[in-house]
């Protein structure tokens, strides 16, 4: 039994660590591609070339070093993103631009292939093993100059020809807070929010109430059954006794328990029908006792 | 010694003076220093939430010592200063979930488990949050600011800080101080409304003693509580997750060390850091505004609404309960959280009208339900407005 538990724990840990590893790089998405760059963004060398934009669609920083970008399905390892460059750590919900200028010697973000406007351009993004495909897209032939092809919503959405080119920034610019505007427009007095939110609060706590009403019933029945079993009785035979037991209040049980505890531990003096707590004199002050000034040792 | 040397000394002395608090003090600073001293006085003299008011009060003093803004990295709002680093726990919302972990590890949910209908009182008291939300909208706050202000009515400092750090970071200082101040003033705010809304007959209702709760039930509670509430409101996860996790540490019986650390040294450390930095964040230049006054007024309003809603809900609930199962409406106020002060007030008020009627254990039910309820409400506000 113990071995099985160890095996299951190990298996779960292994699965979790695999999923955690996989989740980091799979969050990267191909986001926007410009094939023909005539009058658009320039690179650090003052050159205009096509580019491929990746987007980190997760709330965690992702390191893409060692991953691959390619324009050839049959050669997934065409361009390995170099390791050892801190700039390959892409912050949450941020973008990174790769220049398709076939000049990899110019740095980490310059690919060893170019985009061709005369044909379809396949772009694939592969994981560090060079086998696992993370994302791919085929840019249709006939792309216009300075018009990019990308996702209408960053990291999600549909591939289409974008109305504006947005290198290294969001494809859809959020210049308004839709949620807040919606509330301001449709619920300016706040009654809608109050009704909806109180409904959810009540629903959540009602679920808890129902669940624990049920759990309480089951627990009460089980404890009664256990008590009967301990006495060697059956439920049918002692139906009346159950009702009597219920009448004993918690205070009575506590008082009996306290009295028994005191008798067991000899913690009181016997006087004539009077129960008293024995007076214990302490020769030391608790303020000077080490036991009160040191942290107690852990017990478990 | 020539005149040059003397003028050099005088210049230096003048420069030194320009850096002192005396030179840089404004009326706002003086007001805030008095507020800090008042908090400390209330905490020591009347024992109003001393664990909170002492750190916050002293934090107000720290935050309002006037100084020349010369890039010395002294102020809490100067990036890289020691206070600023400690303040990140408030700004980024790290402290509140850690406090909730400790609260979970020290809270006994037995009263709630033995009488689950008390959970609903904790839900009703959340009306305070949304009552204040409605009024805040009318006063010109935008919905996310109104949501952050409304949460003061949840009477739960960590929740208020957590939500305001997400929805309205610029109002966080005022909201946090307001929430903690009113929590400390619960013994003054609640009783008049409890008396106003109840009859003498209702105040002496005796409730059934809670049944004994098994260990299994106590272990099931945090697990089921987490799954049910967080599936419904995932945005409440940081608070509810830590609350129920802390409670599981306490109840499972095999992690005594972790539970003791969570409810002991850890919560103490975080409370100190939270209190001092929240207090220090009330720099007069940032804090003394008309908005802050509005927030304080709204905070008082939301506490009153929450108290009234809890009491009235119990009265309404009693209409459907059989004789003998009725709930004393004096425990309705405890639904606002403010653990355990509001439950203590139920006890005190109960004893005032019937010296044998001990309501504390019963009031702890809605009290801890209020903590869950306000965390759920915060999750909803974050989901809707975040």
Interface residues (C-beta under 8 A of the other chain):
Chain A: X179 X180 X183 X184 X187 X188 X189 X190 X191 X193 X194 X196 X197 X198 X200 X201 X202 X203 X204 X205 X206 X207 X208 X209 X210 X211 X212 X213 X215 X216 X219 X220 X222 X223 X249 X250 X251 X253 X295 X298 X299 X300
Chain B: X112 X113 X114 X116 X117 X119 X120 X122 X123 X126 X127 X129 X130 X131 X133 X134 X137 X138 X142 X143 X144 X146 X147 X209 X210 X211 X212 X213 X214 X216 X217 X220 X221 X224 X225 X228 X229 X232 X233 X254 X255 X256 X257 X260 X265 X369 X372 X373 X376 X377 X380 X381 X384 X385 X386
